Amino acid sequence: MDFFMKRQIHDKLQDLITDRADNDVIIIEGARQVGKSYLVNSVLKTIGRPYLAYDLEKNPKIRREISKTEDFFDFSALMTDRYNLQPGSILFFNEAQECRKLAEYVKSFKADRHDIKVILTGSSMNRFFPAGTRIPVGRMKSMCIFSFCFSEFVKFIKGKPLYEYILLAPEKIPESRHRLLLELFDDYMVTGGYLEAVMHSWGSYFVHVP
């Protein structure tokens, strides 16, 4: 069964992606297993626009093809001819730091391809722009994704009511609820709020929350 875990940052990313007046490249950084690609894919599935998604760590073929392109014109032809990139689409590359050639094209994504939105994610984006490379300021927007916070963990395991109760931060709570939250916090500290660990340990307990 597929579980949908809506992160607190979900709506912010959705606003960035759906803003057609802003064609900046979206760059998302974060440690491994915090759920970067899960977050992006969950947003893409809800906005109703066609998209292409590639993991450059797991897909060496497209990584090699992009690395061989001579310039942005050649890259654009590659994505159109071989991968059927259409106007109005979203182009998502996960682990983008595995293909430094993409760093050369960030400026051109905004200047020359107004008809697509580009999202780049990676766990080592400091490797994406090589030393000495001029970073295209004003042509990209950056986000940093962290592991689940405790309140998000509670929402996924116990549902929205207890999650919203935590956000209220009441000065006094029932003792039974206090004990439950302490138990959940112990569990949260074990998994660390990392997506794969949470899915492995708690997937069967997830509550579907809109």
Number of C-alpha atoms within 10 A of each C-alpha: 5 5 13 15 20 18 19 12 13 14 12 11 17 17 12 17 22 17 11 14 8 15 22 24 24 21 19 23 21 18 15 17 16 21 20 24 22 16 19 21 14 17 19 21 11 9 12 9 11 14 18 16 16 17 18 19 17 12 10 13 11 19 21 13 13 21 16 12 16 10 14 20 12 13 19 17 14 17 17 13 11 9 11 11 19 16 13 15 15 20 19 22 23 21 24 27 23 21 20 17 22 22 20 18 18 22 20 17 22 20 12 13 16 16 14 19 25 22 21 25 25 26 21 15 19 11 15 20 17 14 8 6 10 10 14 14 9 10 17 19 15 13 14 14 16 17 19 20 14 18 19 20 27 23 22 23 21 17 18 18 10 16 18 14 12 15 9 9 9 8 5 7 10 7 9 9 11 12 11 11 16 12 11 17 15 12 17 20 10 13 18 17 22 20 19 15 16 20 15 10 12 15 16 11 12 19 17 15 14 8
